[in-house]
């Protein structure tokens, strides 16, 4: 048993989709969440900048006694996860991998991978597409405007306009599965469903991330058994996070 919390960090509110999955599937686990909004968006940072940012985030979560750290951002996973594992060999990290494999298995027609621009251009995403999506239509689209709209809690009408630009009708006619390759996107899953229609299935990596966390905690015999607590911190503005109470920290 290990009653220390799970640590989660993202560039902003996107990782709350992972927080929600962890809370649902591991209800006794405590969680410390860092929304690094002072550095949002990660997609506009260089790899060197992201490594420094990620290192600082990990150090903060370790000060909060995190027993395991989730890098709840596809861009940060792609650009920094290997570096973090070398820098902090004592820490168990869980990174994100877009749900491209399950999408390839269930698709009969075609797949749209919707991610941040950095993630969509990454070798990881291109490798997964090549490996798991064959003989089908494939679209790999980075949509930073959608990430930013969700982060800043944009109105639904404006969000709909962005969805129309990112997920064009001519693409919808050629696919039957969408991969949400950014943790921000599940936060507006209902709005995406309304736009793409019932015939297009939507998949994300949230449940797979939780299963990986479960496995690591069981291996370490680190499952928590006491009443959980949830703490939220941000390096940026406090007024963008709805009902969740964040604590402001200095960068």
N, C-alpha and C positions, 0 to 999 in steps of 0.2 A: 504494500500500500504506500502511496505517495500523495500527500494532500496538497502539494504545491500546484499552482495553476498551469494550464496550457497557455502559451503565448501566441498571439496572432498579430501580424502587422501587414498593412497595405498602405498605398498612397493616399487613401481616404476611406470612404464609406463602403467601397466594394466588398471588402473582406467581411462585412457584416453578413453577407450571404453564407459565408463559411461558418461564422459565429452561430448563425441560426441553425445550421445543420448539426454542428457539434452539440449545441444546447439541447436539441431535440433527441439526438441519438445517444448522447452521454450526459444525461441530466444531473449527475452527481459531480461532474467535473467543473472546477472553477476555471475562469478564463480572464486573462488580461489582454485587452485589445488596444493596439496603437494605430491610430489613424494619422499617418504622416502627411497631413494636409499642407504643412509648410513647404513640402517638396513636390506637391501635386502639379502636373501629372508626371509620372515616372517616364512616360513615353517620350518626353522631350529632353531627357537627361542622357549624357554619355555613359558608356559602360564604367568608366573611371569614377564618375560622379555617383552612379548607382551603387557601386561597391562601397564607397565611403558612407553613403546614406544607409545602406543595409547593415553595415557593421555597427553604426551608431544605434540603429533600431534594435538589433540583437543585444547589444550591451545594455540598453535600457530595460528590455524584457528580462534579461538575466538578473538585473538588480531587483526586479520584482519576483525573483525566484521561479521563473518559468522552467518547467521540467521538460518541455518539448516546445518547439517553435514552428509555427506554420507560416510560410512565406505566401500570403494570400493574394498574390499578384502574379499574373503570367509573365509580365515584363521583368519583374524582379527575379522570378524563378529562372527564367532563361538567361539573364545577364549576371546573376550573382550567386546562385545556389551552390555551384561548385566551389567558388571562392569562399563562401561562408563555411562550408564543410571543412575546408582546409584551415581556415582561420580559427574555427571553434570545433576542434575534433571531439570534444567532450559532449557536444550538444546533438540531440536528435532533431533533424530538420525534416519537415514535410513540405515539399513544393507542389506546384500545380502542373498538371498536364491536361490540356484540353481533351474533352471526351470524343476524340476523333475515332478511336477504335470502335466503341459501341455504336457510333453514328454509321460507320461503314458496314457494320453487321446488320443494322436494321433498315438501311436505306435500299430502296429498289430503283430509285430514279436519279437522285443527286443530293449533294451535301453542300451547305453553305457553312463555312467556318467564319464566325463573326468574332473579331478580337480587337485589341488595341493595335495600332500600326506597327509598333515594335515587335509584338508577339507574332503578328501575321507574317512578318518578314523573316522571322527566326528560322534557323536550321531545324530546330526541334519540330516546329509545326509543319514545315515542308517535308521532313522525314516521315512524320506520322501520316500525313496525307498520302505520300507515295506508298507507304507500307500497307495502309488499311483501307484506302478508298480506290478501288479499281473498277474499271468498266462502268463508271458513273460520271455524271456531270459534277464538277467540283468548282466551287467559288471560295476564294480565300480573301476576305475583306477586312481591312483595318479601319475602324470608325472611331477616331478620337473625339469627334463632336458628340457622339452618344455617351462616351465615358464622362465627358465634361458636363453634359446635361444632367446626368444622374447625380454626379458629385455635387452639383449646385442646385439640386432639387427643382429643376425647371418645370414649368407648368405642362400639363398633359397635352395641350394642343400643340405647343412647341415641340414636345417630345415626339408627337405623331409625325410632324414635318421632317424631323431628323430620321426617323425610322423609314420614311418613304424614300429618302435620299440614300440611306445605307443599304436598305433591302428593297431593291427595285422590283417592280411587278414582273419584268421580264425574267428576273432571276427566280422569283417564286414559281413561275410556270415550269421551271426545269429542275426543281428540287423537291424532296419530301422530308428532309431533316435539316435542322439548324443546330450547330454547335455553338453554345454560348462560351466563347473562349476568353472571357474577362469576368472577374468576380463581380463587377458592377452590374452586369447585364441581368442576372437572376433577380435583382431587386425590382426590375420592371418587366418581369416575365409575363404578367397578365397583359400589359400593354403590347408586348411583342406578339402574344397569342392573338390578340384582337386584330393586329395588322396582317399576320401571315395566314390566319385561318386555321380551321380544325384539321385539314388534311396534312399540314406540315408539323412533324414532331419536333420538339425542342429538348435538347439534352445539355447537361452541364456536368462538371466534375465534382460537385459538392459532396454527394454520397460516397464517391470513391475516396475522397480526401478523408472523410470520417472513418471509413473502413481501414485506411492506412494508419490513422491515429490509434484506433482500437488495437490493431495488431502490435504496434510499437509499445503501447502501454502494457499490454498483456505480456509481451516478451520481457519487459523490464520489471514486471510485477509492480507497476506504478499506477494501477487503477485507483481512483479516489473513492472513498466511501462516506465521507462526511457531507454536511450541507454545503452547497456550492456558493461562491460569490462571483460577481462579475464586475470588473473595473475597466473603465474606458478612458483613454488618454488621447490627446491630439497635439500636434505641433502647430496647428493652424487655428482658424476661426472656430468659435464655439457655437455659432448660431445657425449652422447648416445641418445639424444632425438630428432633427426631429425631437422625439421624446427622450432619446438616450442622453443621459447626463455625462458629458465628457469633462475631463480635467485637463487644463492647459499646462503643457510642459515647455520648458525652454529648449531650444535646439543648440 
